[in-house]
Amino acid sequence: MRRHIPTTRALLVFDAVARHHGVGKAAEALCLTHSAVSQQLRLLEAQLGVRLVQRTARGSSLTDAGRRYHTQIAADLLRLENHTLEAMAQRPDGVRLLVGAVPAFAERWLAPRLPAFLALQPSCSLHLQVFPTQVYMEEPAFDVGIQYDDAVWPHAAIEPLMDERCVTVCAPAAQGRELMASGDFRRASLLQLSSRLGDWEDWMAQAGIVNAPANTVAGHRFDLFSMLVEAVRADLGIGLVPQYVVARELAAGELVLAHPYVAAGPRGYSVFVAPHKAQDPLTMTFVQWLHAVVDVL
């Protein structure tokens, strides 16, 4: 069956005309003649059967159809370029591993430990990507992923990796530190993670906190743990976060525990292996390395 896909040359010319608002400037940007650009536009319009550019005495501008088409193909051209650059970046003598992970886990737990893995696999080129939470992805584009236990990846092999432990943290100069350390949170300003609004209530129940605020879901909200941690550093309030997220700040004294209790988090983390990578030696080595690192913690 015939595929209705224009040449990349024609699409790049049209993209340049759209971005530079005219044939002449597009020709200069592409180092082509004015007639060569015009010819590519005519060929593209003939293939589509739609007028994309209207020519006037003052120059050229996109038609309504041209604006809609450019909006659609501009992102496709960028993706094609990124895919090409990614292929060019592959080392001829090496192998590639695509790892997707929960953002906070990727930044605060996995990335600092990756040098140890790459020292064992010097020919490996690792690409660490965000594995979004609470988003259904029918076929994630990863070789292996680290996600919450309840994530869905059809047909992937799933292995439990580690439990989550949560702590309360505040700035060293936070008011009411002594009260909070003794279990009195009535005047505490609780910072909230948008996706975990019930966590404070659960933590206080586990910790046996009797003197709790009247409303444990009120307070400033943040979409990411990284945002919340920065708000705690700025003494905007008290944060409830996974222990690994603030290990660096606690060790440096930039943050302190608001209360000594360490609670079991609402979720654990699992390793997801893509179906087509179930027998891949590098993927299996990475999974085994993850388990080994967790076992010694």
C-alpha positions in Angstrom: 0.0 0.0 0.0 1.3 3.4 -0.9 2.4 5.5 2.1 1.5 9.2 1.9 4.7 10.6 3.5 6.4 13.6 1.9 10.2 13.7 1.6 12.1 15.0 4.6 13.6 17.6 2.3 10.2 19.1 1.4 9.1 19.0 5.1 12.3 20.8 6.2 11.9 23.4 3.6 8.3 24.0 4.6 9.3 24.1 8.3 11.9 26.8 7.5 9.5 28.9 5.5 7.0 28.7 8.5 9.7 29.6 11.1 11.3 32.4 9.0 8.0 33.8 7.7 9.0 33.8 4.1 10.7 32.0 1.2 13.6 34.3 0.9 14.7 34.1 4.6 14.1 30.3 4.5 16.4 30.0 1.5 19.1 31.9 3.3 18.8 29.7 6.4 19.0 26.5 4.3 21.7 27.8 2.0 19.4 27.1 -1.0 18.2 29.3 -3.9 14.9 31.0 -3.8 13.7 28.9 -6.7 14.8 25.6 -5.0 12.7 26.5 -1.9 9.7 27.5 -4.1 10.0 24.2 -6.0 9.9 22.1 -2.9 6.9 24.0 -1.6 5.1 23.4 -4.9 5.9 19.7 -4.8 4.6 19.4 -1.2 1.4 21.3 -2.0 0.8 19.2 -5.0 1.2 16.0 -3.0 -1.1 17.2 -0.3 -3.6 18.8 -2.6 -3.7 21.8 -0.2 -2.3 25.3 -0.5 0.1 25.8 2.4 1.7 29.1 1.6 0.0 32.2 0.1 2.2 34.5 -1.9 1.5 38.2 -2.0 3.3 41.3 -3.2 4.6 41.7 0.4 6.0 38.2 0.7 4.7 34.8 1.9 2.6 33.7 4.8 1.0 30.4 5.8 -2.6 29.7 5.0 -4.9 28.3 7.8 -4.2 24.8 6.5 -0.5 25.6 6.4 -0.5 26.7 10.0 -2.3 23.6 11.2 0.0 21.3 9.2 3.2 23.1 10.5 2.0 22.7 14.1 1.6 19.0 13.5 4.8 18.3 11.6 7.2 20.5 13.6 7.1 18.2 16.6 7.5 15.2 14.3 10.6 16.7 12.7 12.1 17.4 16.2 11.4 13.8 17.3 13.0 12.5 14.1 16.1 14.6 14.7 16.3 13.4 18.3 16.0 9.8 17.2 18.7 10.3 14.6 21.1 11.9 17.1 20.4 9.1 19.6 21.4 6.6 16.9 24.5 8.5 16.1 25.5 8.6 19.8 25.7 4.9 20.0 29.3 3.6 20.6 30.3 1.1 17.9 32.0 -1.1 20.4 29.4 -0.7 23.2 25.9 -1.6 24.3 23.0 0.6 25.4 20.7 0.3 28.4 17.4 2.4 28.6 16.3 2.8 32.2 13.1 4.4 33.3 12.6 5.4 36.9 10.4 7.4 39.2 11.9 11.0 39.1 12.8 11.2 42.8 14.2 7.7 42.9 16.2 8.4 39.7 17.7 11.6 41.1 18.3 10.8 44.7 18.8 7.0 44.9 19.9 5.7 41.5 22.0 8.3 39.9 24.5 8.6 42.8 25.1 4.8 42.6 25.4 4.5 38.9 29.2 5.0 38.7 29.6 1.7 40.6 27.5 -0.1 37.9 29.2 1.6 35.0 32.6 0.7 36.4 31.6 -2.9 36.1 30.2 -2.3 32.6 32.5 0.2 30.9 31.2 -0.5 27.4 27.6 0.3 28.5 26.0 3.6 27.5 23.1 4.2 29.9 20.2 6.4 29.2 18.2 7.3 32.4 14.7 8.6 31.6 11.6 9.6 33.6 9.1 6.8 34.2 6.0 8.9 35.0 3.9 7.9 38.0 0.2 7.4 37.8 0.3 7.4 34.0 -0.7 4.3 32.0 1.8 3.5 29.4 0.8 0.5 27.3 4.4 -0.2 26.1 7.0 1.9 28.0 10.1 2.6 25.8 12.5 1.2 28.4 14.6 -1.9 28.8 14.1 -1.9 32.5 12.1 0.4 34.8 11.9 1.1 38.5 8.4 2.1 39.6 6.0 1.8 42.5 4.7 -1.7 43.1 1.2 -0.8 41.8 2.4 0.5 38.5 1.1 -1.3 35.3 3.4 -2.5 32.6 1.6 -5.3 30.6 3.6 -8.4 30.1 6.7 -7.1 31.9 8.6 -9.3 34.4 8.2 -7.7 37.8 10.4 -8.2 40.9 10.0 -6.4 44.3 13.1 -4.2 44.9 12.7 -2.3 48.2 10.3 -0.8 50.6 9.9 2.9 51.2 10.7 4.5 54.6 9.4 8.0 55.3 10.7 10.7 57.6 9.6 14.2 58.7 12.1 16.9 58.1 12.4 20.6 58.8 15.0 23.4 58.5 17.5 23.6 61.4 16.0 26.9 62.5 12.4 25.9 62.2 10.2 27.2 65.0 8.6 24.6 67.3 11.3 21.9 66.7 11.2 20.9 70.4 7.5 20.5 70.3 7.5 18.4 67.2 10.3 16.2 68.5 8.1 15.5 71.5 5.1 14.7 69.3 3.2 18.0 69.3 2.4 19.0 65.7 -0.6 21.2 66.4 1.2 24.4 65.2 3.2 22.8 62.5 2.9 23.9 58.9 2.6 20.7 56.9 3.8 20.7 53.4 1.9 18.5 51.0 2.9 16.4 47.9 0.0 16.7 45.5 -0.2 13.0 44.8 0.1 12.0 48.5 -2.4 14.1 50.3 -3.3 11.4 52.8 0.3 10.6 53.9 0.4 12.9 56.9 -2.6 11.3 58.5 -1.1 7.8 58.0 2.3 8.9 59.3 0.8 10.4 62.5 -1.3 7.3 63.1 1.8 5.1 62.8 3.9 7.4 65.0 1.2 7.6 67.6 0.9 11.4 67.3 -2.0 12.6 69.5 -1.4 16.3 69.2 -2.0 16.7 65.5 -3.2 19.6 63.4 -7.0 19.8 63.0 -6.6 19.4 59.2 -3.7 17.2 58.0 -4.3 17.8 54.3 -4.1 21.6 54.5 -1.0 23.5 53.6 1.2 24.4 50.6 1.2 21.8 47.9 3.9 20.7 45.5 4.0 18.4 42.5 7.5 17.0 43.0 9.5 15.9 46.0 12.4 18.1 44.8 10.1 21.1 45.0 8.9 20.1 48.5 12.5 19.6 49.8 13.5 23.1 48.6 10.5 24.5 50.4 11.5 22.8 53.6 15.1 24.1 53.1 13.5 27.6 52.8 11.8 27.0 56.2 8.3 27.1 54.6 7.1 24.2 56.6 7.6 20.5 57.5 8.0 17.8 54.9 7.2 14.1 54.9 9.4 12.4 52.4 11.1 9.1 51.6 14.2 8.8 53.6 16.5 8.4 50.6 15.2 11.7 49.2 16.7 13.8 52.0 19.7 11.6 53.0 22.1 14.1 51.5 20.6 17.1 53.3 20.4 15.2 56.6 24.0 14.1 56.4 25.1 17.7 55.6 23.0 19.2 58.4 21.0 21.3 55.9 17.8 19.6 57.2 17.0 17.8 60.4 14.4 15.3 61.6 11.3 17.0 62.9 10.5 13.8 64.7 12.6 10.6 65.2 9.9 8.2 63.9 10.6 6.4 60.6 7.4 5.1 59.0 6.7 2.5 56.4 5.9 4.4 53.2 2.6 3.9 51.4 4.3 2.1 48.5 7.3 0.0 47.7 9.5 -0.1 44.5 9.7 -2.9 42.0 11.8 -3.6 39.0 10.0 -4.0 35.7 11.8 -5.8 32.8 10.5 -5.3 29.3 9.2 -8.5 27.6 11.8 -8.3 24.8 14.6 -7.9 27.3 13.8 -10.8 29.6 16.8 -12.8 28.4 19.1 -9.8 27.7 22.5 -10.3 29.6 23.1 -6.6 30.2 19.5 -6.0 31.5 19.7 -9.0 33.8 23.1 -7.8 35.1 21.6 -4.4 35.9 18.7 -6.0 37.7 21.0 -8.2 39.7 23.2 -5.2 40.6 20.1 -3.3 41.8 19.2 -6.1 44.2 22.8 -6.4 45.4 22.9 -2.7 46.2 19.6 -2.8 48.1 20.7 -5.9 50.1 23.7 -4.1 51.6 21.8 -1.0 52.6 
